[in-house]
Amino acid sequence: MSWRWRDGLYLAVGGAIGWQLNVCSRVEGVSMMPTLSPQDRLLHVPYSLWCRAQQIRHWGTGDVSPRSPQRAGCNDPCRQNVVCKRVHRIVTSTTEVDDVHQQLFQSNDTLPYYAVAHEYDEEPDVNSISQAELDDRIAKEHYTDQRPFRRTDWDACRKDDGISGPSKGWVWVEGDNAADSFDSRSVGFVPVDCIRDVVLGRLWPDPRSL
């Protein structure tokens, strides 16, 4: 079978499956390049079905999964606001989640560190404070720059999906294109309940498993 006919067969099967079962998506963003490119067609299955098939309740690290809620990555024609990222880490302990978040992000409940330490109404005149105090403030501002605030854009995904109670686990997800991907590097761990599907492969072009 030539590649032309094989591509046509994959596309026909993928289109039929996607139309009937809603398991075919089109990539819209660039966050997963070079692995996935805009307009690629993907075949994926519901996470719950994947778990039953594997008789486990998690993926292996490196699996790719489209998930809700926001930012373009994989866009399902029948579902809005779905993204596609790669799973890099899986945890079940809230303590571990909190520890990682404290290491990488500032608390969203506090002002920047230097603002708490120095109660300035206006930008101070550098000549009116001691060199030691100025050095201390610069150091704290630099510390703040290195520890960004955690974005909360995805925090409502469980509520939006009608999910209550404690999460069964959390995943760290990243796009392969780090320079242009909104993911756990900005929002931290994501509740596993927000994961909808696991990508099995690309249907078109260049069909292959992922």
C-alpha positions as YAML, in Angstrom:
chain: A
units: angstrom
residues:
- id: 1
  name: MET
  ca: [0.00, 0.00, 0.00]
- id: 2
  name: SER
  ca: [1.49, 3.34, -1.03]
- id: 3
  name: TRP
  ca: [1.88, 6.16, 1.48]
- id: 4
  name: ARG
  ca: [-0.73, 8.18, -0.39]
- id: 5
  name: TRP
  ca: [-3.38, 5.47, -0.03]
- id: 6
  name: ARG
  ca: [-2.30, 4.73, 3.53]
- id: 7
  name: ASP
  ca: [-2.67, 8.39, 4.50]
- id: 8
  name: GLY
  ca: [-6.12, 8.41, 2.93]
- id: 9
  name: LEU
  ca: [-7.14, 5.32, 4.88]
- id: 10
  name: TYR
  ca: [-5.89, 6.78, 8.17]
- id: 11
  name: LEU
  ca: [-7.71, 10.02, 7.48]
- id: 12
  name: ALA
  ca: [-10.96, 8.26, 6.59]
- id: 13
  name: VAL
  ca: [-10.85, 6.05, 9.68]
- id: 14
  name: GLY
  ca: [-9.86, 8.96, 11.92]
- id: 15
  name: GLY
  ca: [-12.61, 11.16, 10.54]
- id: 16
  name: ALA
  ca: [-15.23, 8.46, 11.05]
- id: 17
  name: ILE
  ca: [-14.08, 7.77, 14.60]
- id: 18
  name: GLY
  ca: [-13.87, 11.46, 15.45]
- id: 19
  name: TRP
  ca: [-17.34, 12.14, 14.07]
- id: 20
  name: GLN
  ca: [-18.99, 9.31, 15.99]
- id: 21
  name: LEU
  ca: [-17.01, 9.17, 19.22]
- id: 22
  name: ASN
  ca: [-15.46, 12.61, 19.57]
- id: 23
  name: VAL
  ca: [-11.91, 11.26, 19.84]
- id: 24
  name: CYS
  ca: [-10.29, 13.18, 16.99]
- id: 25
  name: SER
  ca: [-8.86, 16.67, 17.47]
- id: 26
  name: ARG
  ca: [-7.06, 19.29, 15.43]
- id: 27
  name: VAL
  ca: [-3.97, 20.99, 16.81]
- id: 28
  name: GLU
  ca: [-4.38, 24.78, 16.85]
- id: 29
  name: GLY
  ca: [-1.40, 26.08, 18.84]
- id: 30
  name: VAL
  ca: [2.39, 25.79, 18.69]
- id: 31
  name: SER
  ca: [3.06, 24.75, 22.29]
- id: 32
  name: MET
  ca: [3.82, 21.12, 21.37]
- id: 33
  name: MET
  ca: [6.16, 21.80, 18.44]
- id: 34
  name: PRO
  ca: [8.17, 20.13, 17.02]
- id: 35
  name: THR
  ca: [6.31, 17.00, 18.17]
- id: 36
  name: LEU
  ca: [2.94, 18.35, 17.04]
- id: 37
  name: SER
  ca: [2.30, 21.15, 14.58]
- id: 38
  name: PRO
  ca: [-0.76, 23.31, 13.88]
- id: 39
  name: GLN
  ca: [-3.43, 21.47, 11.85]
- id: 40
  name: ASP
  ca: [-2.16, 18.00, 12.85]
- id: 41
  name: ARG
  ca: [-5.03, 15.57, 13.46]
- id: 42
  name: LEU
  ca: [-4.77, 13.53, 16.66]
- id: 43
  name: LEU
  ca: [-6.44, 10.34, 17.85]
- id: 44
  name: HIS
  ca: [-7.14, 10.21, 21.58]
- id: 45
  name: VAL
  ca: [-9.26, 8.22, 24.03]
- id: 46
  name: PRO
  ca: [-11.00, 9.21, 27.27]
- id: 47
  name: TYR
  ca: [-8.73, 9.01, 30.29]
- id: 48
  name: SER
  ca: [-11.17, 6.75, 32.18]
- id: 49
  name: LEU
  ca: [-11.23, 4.29, 29.28]
- id: 50
  name: TRP
  ca: [-7.44, 4.37, 29.06]
- id: 51
  name: CYS
  ca: [-7.19, 3.58, 32.78]
- id: 52
  name: ARG
  ca: [-9.54, 0.63, 32.50]
- id: 53
  name: ALA
  ca: [-7.64, -0.71, 29.49]
- id: 54
  name: GLN
  ca: [-4.33, -0.43, 31.33]
- id: 55
  name: GLN
  ca: [-5.81, -1.54, 34.68]
- id: 56
  name: ILE
  ca: [-3.99, 1.36, 36.34]
- id: 57
  name: ARG
  ca: [-4.95, 4.85, 37.43]
- id: 58
  name: HIS
  ca: [-2.07, 6.84, 35.95]
- id: 59
  name: TRP
  ca: [0.06, 7.28, 32.83]
- id: 60
  name: GLY
  ca: [3.72, 6.76, 32.40]
- id: 61
  name: THR
  ca: [5.79, 9.93, 32.34]
- id: 62
  name: GLY
  ca: [6.03, 11.29, 28.81]
- id: 63
  name: ASP
  ca: [2.47, 10.52, 27.70]
- id: 64
  name: VAL
  ca: [0.65, 13.28, 25.88]
- id: 65
  name: SER
  ca: [-2.83, 14.30, 26.93]
- id: 66
  name: PRO
  ca: [-5.28, 16.99, 25.82]
- id: 67
  name: ARG
  ca: [-6.88, 18.54, 28.88]
- id: 68
  name: SER
  ca: [-9.16, 21.33, 29.99]
- id: 69
  name: PRO
  ca: [-9.61, 24.22, 30.61]
- id: 70
  name: GLN
  ca: [-7.89, 27.08, 28.73]
- id: 71
  name: ARG
  ca: [-5.21, 27.94, 26.18]
- id: 72
  name: ALA
  ca: [-4.99, 26.55, 22.67]
- id: 73
  name: GLY
  ca: [-3.11, 23.34, 22.11]
- id: 74
  name: CYS
  ca: [-5.53, 20.71, 20.83]
- id: 75
  name: ASN
  ca: [-8.94, 22.00, 19.92]
- id: 76
  name: ASP
  ca: [-11.81, 19.54, 19.79]
- id: 77
  name: PRO
  ca: [-14.63, 20.62, 17.43]
- id: 78
  name: CYS
  ca: [-17.24, 19.64, 20.02]
- id: 79
  name: ARG
  ca: [-15.46, 20.90, 23.16]
- id: 80
  name: GLN
  ca: [-13.96, 24.32, 23.77]
- id: 81
  name: ASN
  ca: [-10.86, 25.40, 25.67]
- id: 82
  name: VAL
  ca: [-8.81, 22.21, 25.52]
- id: 83
  name: VAL
  ca: [-5.03, 22.12, 25.63]
- id: 84
  name: CYS
  ca: [-2.52, 19.42, 24.76]
- id: 85
  name: LYS
  ca: [0.54, 18.92, 26.97]
- id: 86
  name: ARG
  ca: [3.02, 16.20, 27.93]
- id: 87
  name: VAL
  ca: [2.87, 14.62, 31.39]
- id: 88
  name: HIS
  ca: [6.26, 14.93, 33.11]
- id: 89
  name: ARG
  ca: [5.45, 14.06, 36.71]
- id: 90
  name: ILE
  ca: [2.68, 12.41, 38.71]
- id: 91
  name: VAL
  ca: [2.19, 12.85, 42.47]
- id: 92
  name: THR
  ca: [-0.50, 11.83, 44.96]
- id: 93
  name: SER
  ca: [0.66, 13.80, 48.02]
- id: 94
  name: THR
  ca: [-0.65, 17.29, 48.73]
- id: 95
  name: THR
  ca: [2.49, 17.88, 50.79]
- id: 96
  name: GLU
  ca: [4.67, 17.24, 47.75]
- id: 97
  name: VAL
  ca: [2.54, 19.58, 45.65]
- id: 98
  name: ASP
  ca: [2.80, 22.34, 48.27]
- id: 99
  name: ASP
  ca: [6.57, 21.86, 48.63]
- id: 100
  name: VAL
  ca: [7.17, 22.18, 44.89]
- id: 101
  name: HIS
  ca: [4.91, 25.23, 44.64]
- id: 102
  name: GLN
  ca: [6.73, 26.91, 47.54]
- id: 103
  name: GLN
  ca: [10.08, 26.29, 45.85]
- id: 104
  name: LEU
  ca: [9.03, 27.62, 42.45]
- id: 105
  name: PHE
  ca: [6.44, 30.30, 43.17]
- id: 106
  name: GLN
  ca: [5.69, 33.11, 45.55]
- id: 107
  name: SER
  ca: [2.51, 32.91, 47.56]
- id: 108
  name: ASN
  ca: [-0.41, 34.56, 45.81]
- id: 109
  name: ASP
  ca: [-1.67, 35.71, 49.22]
- id: 110
  name: THR
  ca: [1.22, 38.09, 49.93]
- id: 111
  name: LEU
  ca: [2.69, 41.23, 48.44]
- id: 112
  name: PRO
  ca: [6.11, 41.02, 46.83]
- id: 113
  name: TYR
  ca: [8.76, 40.41, 49.46]
- id: 114
  name: TYR
  ca: [10.36, 43.85, 49.30]
- id: 115
  name: ALA
  ca: [6.97, 45.59, 49.61]
- id: 116
  name: VAL
  ca: [6.40, 43.89, 52.97]
- id: 117
  name: ALA
  ca: [9.89, 44.68, 54.23]
- id: 118
  name: HIS
  ca: [9.89, 48.33, 53.06]
- id: 119
  name: GLU
  ca: [6.69, 50.31, 53.47]
- id: 120
  name: TYR
  ca: [7.34, 53.02, 50.90]
- id: 121
  name: ASP
  ca: [4.47, 55.19, 49.68]
- id: 122
  name: GLU
  ca: [6.65, 56.38, 46.82]
- id: 123
  name: GLU
  ca: [9.84, 55.24, 45.18]
- id: 124
  name: PRO
  ca: [12.55, 56.26, 47.69]
- id: 125
  name: ASP
  ca: [15.42, 58.60, 46.92]
- id: 126
  name: VAL
  ca: [18.50, 56.39, 46.83]
- id: 127
  name: ASN
  ca: [20.41, 59.18, 48.60]
- id: 128
  name: SER
  ca: [18.06, 59.10, 51.59]
- id: 129
  name: ILE
  ca: [18.70, 55.49, 52.61]
- id: 130
  name: SER
  ca: [21.83, 53.68, 53.64]
- id: 131
  name: GLN
  ca: [23.81, 51.56, 51.21]
- id: 132
  name: ALA
  ca: [23.07, 48.48, 53.30]
- id: 133
  name: GLU
  ca: [19.31, 49.10, 53.11]
- id: 134
  name: LEU
  ca: [19.54, 49.78, 49.39]
- id: 135
  name: ASP
  ca: [21.51, 46.56, 48.81]
- id: 136
  name: ASP
  ca: [18.95, 44.68, 50.89]
- id: 137
  name: ARG
  ca: [16.07, 46.01, 48.83]
- id: 138
  name: ILE
  ca: [17.79, 45.25, 45.53]
- id: 139
  name: ALA
  ca: [18.49, 41.71, 46.72]
- id: 140
  name: LYS
  ca: [14.85, 41.21, 47.71]
- id: 141
  name: GLU
  ca: [13.59, 42.60, 44.40]
- id: 142
  name: HIS
  ca: [15.91, 40.23, 42.56]
- id: 143
  name: TYR
  ca: [14.57, 37.39, 44.69]
- id: 144
  name: THR
  ca: [11.04, 38.39, 43.72]
- id: 145
  name: ASP
  ca: [11.94, 38.40, 40.03]
- id: 146
  name: GLN
  ca: [13.30, 34.87, 40.34]
- id: 147
  name: ARG
  ca: [10.18, 33.59, 42.11]
- id: 148
  name: PRO
  ca: [7.14, 34.48, 40.01]
- id: 149
  name: PHE
  ca: [3.61, 34.38, 41.30]
- id: 150
  name: ARG
  ca: [1.75, 31.20, 40.43]
- id: 151
  name: ARG
  ca: [-0.90, 31.81, 37.78]
- id: 152
  name: THR
  ca: [-4.40, 30.68, 38.79]
- id: 153
  name: ASP
  ca: [-5.94, 30.46, 35.30]
- id: 154
  name: TRP
  ca: [-6.58, 26.72, 35.60]
- id: 155
  name: ASP
  ca: [-7.59, 26.53, 39.26]
- id: 156
  name: ALA
  ca: [-11.30, 26.45, 38.48]
- id: 157
  name: CYS
  ca: [-11.18, 23.43, 36.15]
- id: 158
  name: ARG
  ca: [-12.57, 20.98, 38.75]
- id: 159
  name: LYS
  ca: [-15.39, 23.34, 39.70]
- id: 160
  name: ASP
  ca: [-16.22, 24.04, 36.06]
- id: 161
  name: ASP
  ca: [-16.46, 20.28, 35.43]
- id: 162
  name: GLY
  ca: [-18.66, 19.75, 38.51]
- id: 163
  name: ILE
  ca: [-15.98, 17.79, 40.41]
- id: 164
  name: SER
  ca: [-15.96, 17.93, 44.22]
- id: 165
  name: GLY
  ca: [-13.94, 16.32, 46.99]
- id: 166
  name: PRO
  ca: [-10.17, 15.79, 47.17]
- id: 167
  name: SER
  ca: [-8.26, 15.10, 43.96]
- id: 168
  name: LYS
  ca: [-6.87, 11.60, 43.41]
- id: 169
  name: GLY
  ca: [-3.57, 13.07, 42.28]
- id: 170
  name: TRP
  ca: [-1.79, 15.84, 40.43]
- id: 171
  name: VAL
  ca: [0.22, 15.99, 37.23]
- id: 172
  name: TRP
  ca: [2.97, 18.31, 36.04]
- id: 173
  name: VAL
  ca: [2.32, 19.04, 32.36]
- id: 174
  name: GLU
  ca: [4.50, 20.92, 29.88]
- id: 175
  name: GLY
  ca: [4.44, 21.76, 26.21]
- id: 176
  name: ASP
  ca: [7.45, 20.61, 24.20]
- id: 177
  name: ASN
  ca: [7.91, 24.18, 22.94]
- id: 178
  name: ALA
  ca: [8.97, 25.75, 26.24]
- id: 179
  name: ALA
  ca: [9.32, 29.23, 24.73]
- id: 180
  name: ASP
  ca: [5.64, 29.36, 23.74]
- id: 181
  name: SER
  ca: [3.69, 27.14, 26.13]
- id: 182
  name: PHE
  ca: [1.37, 28.05, 29.00]
- id: 183
  name: ASP
  ca: [1.62, 25.07, 31.35]
- id: 184
  name: SER
  ca: [2.71, 23.88, 34.80]
- id: 185
  name: ARG
  ca: [5.74, 26.13, 34.64]
- id: 186
  name: SER
  ca: [3.22, 28.95, 35.16]
- id: 187
  name: VAL
  ca: [0.33, 27.29, 37.02]
- id: 188
  name: GLY
  ca: [2.03, 24.47, 38.94]
- id: 189
  name: PHE
  ca: [0.53, 21.02, 39.38]
- id: 190
  name: VAL
  ca: [-2.83, 20.30, 37.75]
- id: 191
  name: PRO
  ca: [-5.47, 18.04, 39.38]
- id: 192
  name: VAL
  ca: [-5.67, 14.71, 37.60]
- id: 193
  name: ASP
  ca: [-9.46, 15.16, 37.51]
- id: 194
  name: CYS
  ca: [-8.98, 17.87, 34.88]
- id: 195
  name: ILE
  ca: [-7.41, 15.40, 32.45]
- id: 196
  name: ARG
  ca: [-9.90, 14.31, 29.82]
- id: 197
  name: ASP
  ca: [-8.04, 12.24, 27.24]
- id: 198
  name: VAL
  ca: [-4.78, 10.48, 26.39]
- id: 199
  name: VAL
  ca: [-3.35, 10.99, 22.90]
- id: 200
  name: LEU
  ca: [-2.60, 7.71, 21.12]
- id: 201
  name: GLY
  ca: [-1.13, 9.09, 17.93]
- id: 202
  name: ARG
  ca: [-1.23, 11.46, 15.01]
- id: 203
  name: LEU
  ca: [-3.63, 10.57, 12.22]
- id: 204
  name: TRP
  ca: [-2.49, 13.16, 9.69]
- id: 205
  name: PRO
  ca: [-0.05, 14.06, 8.28]
- id: 206
  name: ASP
  ca: [2.62, 11.40, 8.75]
- id: 207
  name: PRO
  ca: [0.58, 8.97, 10.88]
- id: 208
  name: ARG
  ca: [2.46, 7.64, 13.90]
- id: 209
  name: SER
  ca: [1.96, 6.71, 17.53]
- id: 210
  name: LEU
  ca: [2.96, 9.10, 20.33]
...
